Amino acid sequence: ATEGKDEASATENTPPWVPQGKPGERSSVFYSPGQFFFEYLVVVSLKKMSDGHYEPKITYQFPKRENLLKGQKEEEERLLQAIPLFCFPDGNNWAPVTEFTSETFSFVLTNVDGSRKIGYCRRLLPSGRGVRLPEVFCIISRLGCFGLFSKILDEVEKRRQISMAVIYPFMQGLRESPFPAPGKTVTIKSFIPESGTELIELTRPVDAHLEHVEFQALLQRLSPHLILHIFASAVLERRLIFLAEELSVLSQCIHAVAALLYPFTWAHTYIPVVPECLLDTVCCPTPFMVGIQMRHLERVLEQPMEEALIVDLCEGKIIQAVGDEEEILPRKLQTEMLMSLDKHNNNNNVHTSEQVNALVSEAFVHFFVRLVGHYASHIKWGRSSSGSFQERAFCKAIRSKSCRKFVKKFVKTNMFSLFIEEAEKSRIPQEGNG
């Protein structure tokens, strides 16, 4: 498996999950309805090696892929070699147990062409007696829709308690169903021995750009003040490290931070849970957003790192900062955002998670609209209907000094460039290029 190891090593060039920042990448997680729900379901189990430690291996794969072309085969191989690492990122310190609370988390793998695949994982203890090892059910999909896949994993876990054989027809049924459009529902028939046929309804949220997000996860762990410091660092594409012990906390919170940037997209290294063997990712000189288990904190702090923001999600505090986080965002907008985040915090018990998502997202989208919403009127259109963005005039049009100072930095980021590249190509938004 040396080839897989190379693929997954944190080389400075481009590890396989580092987006290459292709134009149009910002909408890469949201796909049109009507395509497959998922590409694979794999089971990753821990196998005992001759030296006594356990190594994660794929022990089951559905569907089996036979008729692949050579190029596809190599990419598939790489994908299948990376998956076990991300299903058991916590290294080899496993021992058989009698009890284990199942957990849900996710990871993102980015292909060389910049396309992303998401692994939705449920780690659970197979039913039985006596001590045994947890296994991970991992669904690989191009679709970013966490609530939906969490529900699918609930069904998988329920069937796993009966037998592996009952999972297969359910996944087959899912594979044959078209992925619903936002706000729509798909119903899957599923037969369970002794319970008869069940109808399972899977509904997509109406707002597609929030379906892979739980902002509540962030609000429960961090003060609005800290969330704004993190947002400020992310907006300027710095290095961000998040720490927590639970994989579910890491993946939920990192997806939420990345979603605060909407309608822009984080286009650098993005690893919600870093496998133990890749901890030297934190030495990268380029921007990254990564999650690391708390048990590795010592090792991370020993690494020769560039400046980074290190956030402890367990204690809700910042361990290490660059020092200017308070100064990055324009003061007036920062106060407005704090007020709206505080408002949601105080009414937390009143709102459903969808409402919290909508309210939080609105505050951050409003921030971008206020600062850079006038971008479209500074694109000069040529005859061939390709546009060119007039950066100087765009910055000059901002009256407030503190806002202009921020925007001058923001226009230099990769995420802004990608966004503008798209805009320069899409003169007629009503034709669906917007």
C-alpha positions as MATLAB code, in Angstrom:
seq = 'ATEGKDEASATENTPPWVPQGKPGERSSVFYSPGQFFFEYLVVVSLKKMSDGHYEPKITYQFPKRENLLKGQKEEEERLLQAIPLFCFPDGNNWAPVTEFTSETFSFVLTNVDGSRKIGYCRRLLPSGRGVRLPEVFCIISRLGCFGLFSKILDEVEKRRQISMAVIYPFMQGLRESPFPAPGKTVTIKSFIPESGTELIELTRPVDAHLEHVEFQALLQRLSPHLILHIFASAVLERRLIFLAEELSVLSQCIHAVAALLYPFTWAHTYIPVVPECLLDTVCCPTPFMVGIQMRHLERVLEQPMEEALIVDLCEGKIIQAVGDEEEILPRKLQTEMLMSLDKHNNNNNVHTSEQVNALVSEAFVHFFVRLVGHYASHIKWGRSSSGSFQERAFCKAIRSKSCRKFVKKFVKTNMFSLFIEEAEKSRIPQEGNG';
ca = [
       0.000    0.000    0.000;
       2.955    2.329   -0.446;
       1.246    3.997   -3.370;
      -1.724    4.915   -1.159;
       0.611    6.224    1.503;
       2.202    8.594   -1.009;
      -1.172    9.756   -2.145;
      -2.112   10.537    1.407;
       1.117   12.117    2.563;
       0.998   15.806    3.333;
       3.305   16.874    0.536;
       3.575   20.558    0.001;
       2.707   20.111   -3.641;
      -0.847   18.885   -3.690;
      -2.181   16.119   -1.491;
      -5.128   14.399   -3.178;
      -7.727   16.227   -1.105;
      -6.361   19.734   -1.621;
      -8.575   21.672   -4.012;
      -6.751   23.152   -6.945;
      -8.974   26.192   -6.903;
     -10.663   25.563  -10.227;
     -13.039   28.292  -11.402;
     -16.549   27.302  -10.480;
     -15.271   25.311   -7.542;
     -17.453   27.294   -5.203;
     -20.568   25.386   -6.154;
     -18.830   22.030   -6.334;
     -20.628   20.441   -3.386;
     -24.106   21.189   -4.674;
     -25.278   19.039   -7.542;
     -28.364   18.874   -9.623;
     -31.146   16.523   -8.584;
     -31.633   13.287  -10.453;
     -28.166   11.827  -10.013;
     -26.989    8.999   -7.766;
     -27.279    9.461   -4.030;
     -23.909    7.862   -3.458;
     -20.984    6.155   -5.174;
     -20.038    3.576   -2.566;
     -20.910    2.172    0.770;
     -17.843    0.644    2.394;
     -17.321   -1.007    5.739;
     -13.934   -0.390    7.338;
     -12.895   -2.834   10.046;
      -9.827   -3.057   12.258;
      -7.571   -5.998   11.386;
      -4.930   -7.239   13.796;
      -1.443   -7.159   12.271;
       1.394   -9.549   13.115;
       2.996   -6.975   15.441;
      -0.210   -6.770   17.501;
      -1.498   -3.361   16.406;
      -4.697   -2.849   14.428;
      -4.932   -1.465   10.942;
      -8.150   -0.239    9.281;
      -9.067   -2.178    6.123;
     -12.067   -2.134    3.791;
     -13.920   -5.388    4.423;
     -17.062   -4.751    2.383;
     -17.816   -2.603   -0.622;
     -21.080   -1.922   -2.430;
     -21.433   -1.789   -5.353;
     -18.444   -3.731   -6.596;
     -16.861   -1.873   -9.502;
     -15.768   -4.183  -12.282;
     -15.825   -2.398  -15.630;
     -13.569    0.569  -15.014;
     -11.201    2.061  -17.541;
      -7.535    2.151  -16.577;
      -7.512    5.841  -15.577;
     -10.688    5.432  -13.545;
      -9.267    2.325  -11.909;
      -6.213    4.187  -10.651;
      -8.294    7.015   -9.241;
     -10.662    4.506   -7.635;
      -7.686    2.663   -6.096;
      -6.360    5.903   -4.633;
      -9.763    6.735   -3.201;
     -10.179    3.288   -1.670;
      -6.717    3.450   -0.101;
      -7.376    6.851    1.482;
     -10.779    5.946    2.984;
      -9.609    3.669    5.879;
      -7.220    6.365    7.123;
     -10.075    8.847    7.433;
     -12.499    6.357    9.001;
     -10.017    5.649   11.809;
      -7.987    8.870   11.925;
      -7.176    8.294   15.584;
      -4.313    5.898   14.862;
      -3.764    2.356   16.081;
      -4.532    2.590   19.783;
      -7.585    0.356   19.626;
      -8.529   -2.522   21.879;
     -11.686   -4.639   21.785;
     -14.492   -3.227   23.956;
     -17.948   -4.298   25.148;
     -19.535   -0.845   24.881;
     -19.065    1.987   22.436;
     -21.301    4.990   21.739;
     -21.784    5.212   18.006;
     -20.624    8.464   16.403;
     -21.243   10.262   13.136;
     -18.629   12.342   11.327;
     -17.549   13.177    7.815;
     -14.464   13.884    5.744;
     -13.745   15.436    2.381;
     -11.441   14.060   -0.305;
     -10.506   16.375   -3.141;
      -9.416   14.979   -6.454;
      -6.593   16.256   -8.576;
      -9.153   18.059  -10.772;
     -10.573   19.920   -7.762;
     -13.810   17.912   -7.510;
     -14.778   16.888   -3.992;
     -16.162   13.692   -2.560;
     -17.589   13.488    0.926;
     -17.333   10.487    3.221;
     -20.239   10.236    5.677;
     -19.255    7.920    8.517;
     -21.021    6.096   11.316;
     -18.670    4.347   13.721;
     -20.454    1.675   15.731;
     -19.984   -1.577   17.601;
     -21.377   -4.572   15.707;
     -24.089   -6.377   17.689;
     -22.951   -9.428   19.592;
     -21.609  -10.501   22.946;
     -18.263  -10.035   24.585;
     -15.464   -7.712   23.531;
     -15.307   -6.617   19.901;
     -13.931   -3.829   17.776;
     -15.885   -0.908   16.334;
     -16.336   -0.716   12.570;
     -17.162    2.215   10.320;
     -19.902    2.379    7.710;
     -18.837    5.013    5.231;
     -20.948    6.361    2.372;
     -18.965    8.139   -0.340;
     -20.985   10.710   -2.246;
     -20.455   13.832   -4.306;
     -23.453   15.360   -2.592;
     -23.159   17.681    0.395;
     -26.252   17.013    2.482;
     -25.390   16.027    6.038;
     -28.862   15.800    7.549;
     -30.018   13.490    4.800;
     -27.013   11.168    5.006;
     -27.223   11.084    8.782;
     -30.743    9.711    8.395;
     -29.493    7.131    5.874;
     -26.787    6.061    8.350;
     -29.475    5.668   11.051;
     -31.180    3.178    8.743;
     -27.901    1.389    8.043;
     -27.166    1.135   11.789;
     -30.659   -0.203   12.500;
     -30.177   -2.911    9.852;
     -26.665   -3.723   11.029;
     -28.152   -4.845   14.355;
     -30.124   -7.480   12.417;
     -27.541   -8.535    9.820;
     -25.283   -7.232    7.058;
     -27.549   -8.935    4.520;
     -30.411   -6.534    5.288;
     -28.293   -3.477    4.468;
     -27.693   -4.499    0.870;
     -31.291   -4.241   -0.491;
     -31.803   -0.913    1.283;
     -28.674    0.595   -0.312;
     -29.651   -0.886   -3.674;
     -33.039    0.844   -3.383;
     -31.328    4.093   -2.488;
     -28.991    3.800   -5.444;
     -31.897    3.372   -7.819;
     -33.695    6.465   -6.471;
     -32.987    9.886   -7.962;
     -31.550   12.468   -5.584;
     -34.413   14.854   -4.752;
     -34.425   18.556   -5.622;
     -34.244   21.004   -2.682;
     -37.422   20.862   -0.607;
     -38.530   17.607   -2.255;
     -38.845   14.120   -0.770;
     -37.930   10.706   -2.090;
     -39.542    7.587   -0.611;
     -37.619    4.337   -0.442;
     -39.308    1.002    0.142;
     -37.363   -1.328    2.324;
     -38.133   -4.803    3.600;
     -36.921   -5.864    7.038;
     -37.422   -9.480    8.175;
     -40.070   -9.705   10.915;
     -41.014   -6.017   10.510;
     -42.261   -6.186    6.915;
     -41.921   -3.429    4.325;
     -41.014    0.027    5.564;
     -41.315    3.314    3.701;
     -38.436    5.658    4.413;
     -38.863    9.306    3.486;
     -35.771   11.378    2.774;
     -36.354   15.115    2.378;
     -33.862   17.726    1.261;
     -33.974   21.121    2.954;
     -35.344   23.969    0.849;
     -32.166   26.030    1.161;
     -29.573   23.925   -0.621;
     -26.534   25.926    0.482;
     -27.266   25.162    4.145;
     -27.976   21.469    3.893;
     -24.485   20.443    4.904;
     -24.312   22.697    7.943;
     -25.093   22.791   11.674;
     -24.307   26.308   12.878;
     -25.716   25.327   16.254;
     -22.664   23.077   16.762;
     -20.508   26.200   16.585;
     -22.750   28.409   18.738;
     -22.892   25.777   21.464;
     -19.109   25.668   21.800;
     -17.829   29.128   20.993;
     -18.846   32.641   21.970;
     -20.008   34.925   19.133;
     -16.860   36.933   19.753;
     -14.603   33.948   19.056;
     -16.667   32.928   16.037;
     -15.964   36.353   14.529;
     -12.212   35.994   15.196;
     -12.286   32.640   13.399;
     -14.347   34.078   10.542;
     -11.896   37.000   10.186;
      -8.970   34.563    9.912;
     -10.803   32.378    7.403;
     -11.818   35.355    5.262;
      -8.154   36.318    4.879;
      -7.261   32.670    4.118;
      -4.986   32.023    7.058;
      -4.059   28.751    8.758;
      -6.734   27.425   11.137;
      -6.440   24.433   13.455;
      -9.430   23.165   15.431;
      -9.051   20.789   18.370;
     -11.604   18.430   19.919;
     -11.580   14.804   20.956;
     -14.809   13.760   19.232;
     -14.700   13.347   15.470;
     -18.315   14.482   15.157;
     -17.551   17.787   16.910;
     -14.540   18.438   14.661;
     -16.312   17.687   11.415;
     -19.516   19.586   12.315;
     -17.690   22.697   13.490;
     -15.264   22.857   10.565;
     -18.039   22.446    7.997;
     -19.889   25.247    9.794;
     -16.853   27.585    9.700;
     -16.360   26.926    5.975;
     -20.066   27.626    5.403;
     -19.787   31.072    7.024;
     -17.838   32.110    3.922;
     -20.800   31.592    1.584;
     -21.147   32.696   -1.265;
     -17.349   32.287   -1.317;
     -15.596   28.941   -0.998;
     -12.541   27.876    0.941;
     -10.188   26.748   -1.835;
      -7.210   25.464    0.138;
      -6.320   22.399    2.201;
      -9.447   21.356    4.063;
      -9.328   18.281    6.328;
     -12.093   18.152    8.965;
     -10.326   15.284   10.774;
      -6.595   14.841   10.150;
      -5.440   11.211   10.390;
      -2.623   10.707   12.887;
      -0.076    9.829   10.200;
      -0.677   13.193    8.479;
      -0.188   15.522   11.438;
       2.688   17.260    9.661;
       0.028   18.919    7.484;
       0.231   21.710   10.069;
       3.732   22.559    8.789;
       2.320   23.620    5.408;
       3.223   27.219    4.561;
      -0.037   27.566    2.582;
      -3.511   28.233    4.076;
      -5.351   25.309    5.642;
      -8.413   24.535    7.739;
      -7.937   21.311    9.678;
      -9.350   19.430   12.653;
      -7.072   17.543   15.029;
      -7.936   15.319   17.953;
      -7.062   16.827   21.322;
      -4.794   13.879   22.192;
      -2.350   15.085   19.513;
      -2.069   18.644   20.831;
       1.463   18.198   22.229;
       2.726   16.821   18.924;
       1.098   19.629   16.976;
       2.630   22.334   19.167;
       6.081   20.755   18.714;
       5.861   21.068   14.919;
       7.709   23.917   13.179;
       4.571   25.865   12.278;
       3.932   29.141   10.530;
       1.516   31.512   12.304;
      -1.838   29.835   12.854;
      -5.038   30.270   14.810;
      -5.532   27.282   17.137;
      -9.051   26.840   18.528;
      -9.984   24.520   21.401;
     -13.592   23.435   20.778;
     -13.840   21.561   24.111;
     -13.075   24.576   26.293;
     -14.391   27.119   23.800;
     -11.184   29.151   23.742;
      -8.317   30.154   21.473;
      -4.978   28.522   22.351;
      -2.843   30.437   19.910;
      -3.586   33.479   17.754;
      -1.771   35.796   15.375;
      -2.869   38.703   17.553;
      -4.655   41.024   15.131;
      -7.921   39.067   14.840;
      -9.836   41.821   16.635;
      -8.718   44.386   14.036;
      -9.424   42.547   10.771;
     -13.150   43.158   10.263;
     -14.544   46.699    9.986;
     -15.592   47.684   13.509;
     -19.164   48.755   12.720;
     -19.996   45.564   10.801;
     -18.338   43.486   13.496;
     -20.652   45.032   16.132;
     -23.721   44.371   13.969;
     -22.752   40.732   13.460;
     -22.083   40.274   17.176;
     -25.528   41.587   17.939;
     -27.227   39.238   15.531;
     -25.208   36.219   16.788;
     -26.025   37.136   20.393;
     -29.678   37.310   19.495;
     -29.673   33.718   18.226;
     -27.706   32.610   21.247;
     -30.252   34.014   23.660;
     -33.187   32.410   21.887;
     -31.392   29.151   21.208;
     -34.144   27.079   22.762;
     -36.792   28.690   20.550;
     -35.209   28.009   17.198;
     -35.018   24.798   15.234;
     -31.613   24.040   13.743;
     -32.931   25.141   10.304;
     -33.951   28.506   11.748;
     -30.582   28.964   13.433;
     -28.881   28.086   10.141;
     -30.937   30.620    8.223;
     -30.432   33.406   10.781;
     -26.680   32.905   11.129;
     -26.140   32.546    7.395;
     -28.137   35.703    6.764;
     -25.872   37.726    9.091;
     -22.721   36.619    7.263;
     -24.156   36.914    3.749;
     -25.303   40.421    4.697;
     -21.695   41.217    5.710;
     -20.434   40.286    2.217;
     -23.300   42.083    0.460;
     -22.517   45.284    2.370;
     -18.802   45.137    1.539;
     -18.523   43.625   -1.922;
     -22.117   43.496   -3.180;
     -21.337   46.196   -5.748;
     -18.857   43.930   -7.629;
     -21.195   43.397  -10.615;
     -21.254   47.099  -11.543;
     -17.433   47.053  -11.783;
     -17.176   44.357  -14.418;
     -16.475   45.856  -17.828;
     -17.979   43.824  -20.639;
     -16.159   43.371  -23.955;
     -17.771   42.533  -27.277;
     -17.188   38.824  -26.866;
     -19.272   39.113  -23.686;
     -16.370   38.185  -21.459;
     -15.924   40.647  -18.656;
     -12.964   42.164  -16.890;
     -13.153   43.239  -13.288;
     -12.029   46.802  -12.485;
     -10.442   46.247   -9.091;
      -9.284   49.819   -8.404;
     -12.606   51.423   -9.218;
     -14.368   48.733   -7.181;
     -12.266   49.516   -4.063;
     -12.518   53.270   -4.582;
     -16.312   53.067   -4.620;
     -16.297   52.088   -0.929;
     -16.832   55.230    1.147;
     -15.907   53.986    4.609;
     -12.163   53.987    5.241;
     -12.188   50.907    7.498;
     -14.319   48.964    4.999;
     -12.015   49.919    2.122;
      -8.971   48.829    4.116;
     -10.536   45.383    4.684;
     -11.747   44.971    1.088;
      -8.279   45.799   -0.315;
      -6.985   42.717    1.522;
     -10.012   40.584    0.706;
      -9.745   41.168   -3.083;
      -6.301   39.517   -2.960;
      -7.663   36.219   -1.649;
      -8.062   33.103   -3.723;
     -11.750   32.841   -2.842;
     -12.514   36.327   -4.145;
     -10.522   35.724   -7.369;
     -12.413   32.482   -8.035;
     -15.717   34.208   -7.399;
     -14.848   37.054   -9.803;
     -13.539   34.628  -12.459;
     -16.986   33.011  -12.420;
     -18.728   36.381  -12.565;
     -16.607   37.479  -15.553;
     -17.858   34.465  -17.459;
     -21.519   34.806  -16.593;
     -22.919   37.919  -18.144;
     -26.462   36.622  -18.421;
     -27.272   35.146  -15.008;
     -30.819   34.226  -16.040;
     -29.329   31.598  -18.355;
     -28.268   29.685  -15.304;
     -24.579   30.577  -15.218;
     -24.878   32.856  -12.200;
];
